Amino acid sequence: MALALLAGCNKKTEYPPEVQRTTYNSCMQGFKAKAPAAARDVDAKAKDYCQCVLDGLQAKVPLEDFLRYDQLLASGAAHAEAELRGGPVMTVVNACLERMPRS
C-alpha cells in the first residue's frame, strides 16, 4: 500500500491541451527570439528545451498555481505573490537550461 502511494508522488498531472499548446508555443517563440543569430540547430534545441519545461511544469507545478502565475505575469504585477508562485516555475526553467548542451 505504501509503495502505491509513493509511486503516485512523482506522477505528473497533465495540463489541459490548450494550456499545454499555449505554454509550448510561447516557449518556442521566446527561445527563438533570444537565440543568437549564428546559433546552430535552434529549432531542435528549442523543441528539447520547451518539452523539458512543459514536462517539468506538469510534474512540479499544480495547474492552478501555474495559471495564477501566468496571470500575474500578464498583468505586469511585481509583488510577493508573483515571486512566491514563480519560484517553482523558475526551478523548472533553470533545470531545463542546465540540461542544454553548451555549443
N, C-alpha and C positions, 0 to 999 in steps of 0.2 A: 504494500500500500504506500509506504513512504517513497519508494522508488518511482511509483507512478506520479506522485505529487511533485517530486523533484524533477522528473522528466519534463513536466509541463512548465517549469520555471524558465527555461530558455526558448520556449516555443514562441515564435513571432506571431503577432496578430496583424494580419494584412489590413492595410488601409483600404477604403473603398476604391474601386478602379479609377474614378475621376480624380481623387486625391493623389493616387499613385502617378497617373498620367501627368497631372499638372506639376507635381513635385519633380518628376524626372525631366520633363521638358524645360522647366525653369532652370534646373541644374545644368542641363546641357547648354542652354543659351548662355548662362553665366560663365560656365567653364570656357566655352569657345571665345567669349568676349574678352576674357582675361588671359588667354593663351598668347604667348609671344608669336609674332607673325612667322618666324622661322621655325617654330616648333614642328616636330615630326609626329605623325600619327595622332593628330589632335582628336579626330573622331573616335578612334579606338580608345584613347586614354579617357576621353570624356565619357564614353559609354561605360567603361570599367569603373571609373570614379563615381558616376551618378548611380550606377546599380549598387555599388557599395553603400553609398549614402542612403538610398531608398531602403535597402535591406536592413541597414543599421537602425534607421529611424523606426521601422516597423518592429524591430526586435527590442529596442530600448526605450522608445518614447511613446507613451499612450497617445492614441489618436486625438483625444480631447486636448491634451497638453500641446501637441504639435499644432493643431488648428488655432488654438488661442495664441501661441507664439507667432504664428504666421499672421494672424490678425493684428497683433501688436506691431509687428514689423511693417505691415502695410499702412498702418495709421501713423507711422513715424514716432510712436511712443518710445521714449527712452526713460524707463523708470525701473524700479525694483522688480516688478512682476516680469518685465521683459527679460531682465538679467536672470531671474530665477528660472523661468521657463526655457530660456536659451541655453542654459548650462548643459543639459543632456544632449541637445541638438549639436552644440559645438563639440562635445566629446565625440560624437559620431563623425562629424565632419573632419576633425583633426585625426582620428584613427584612419579614415579613408585617405587623407592626404599622406600620412606616414606610409601607407601601403604602396603608394605610387612609385614606379621606377624613376630614378633620377637620371634622365637622359634628355 
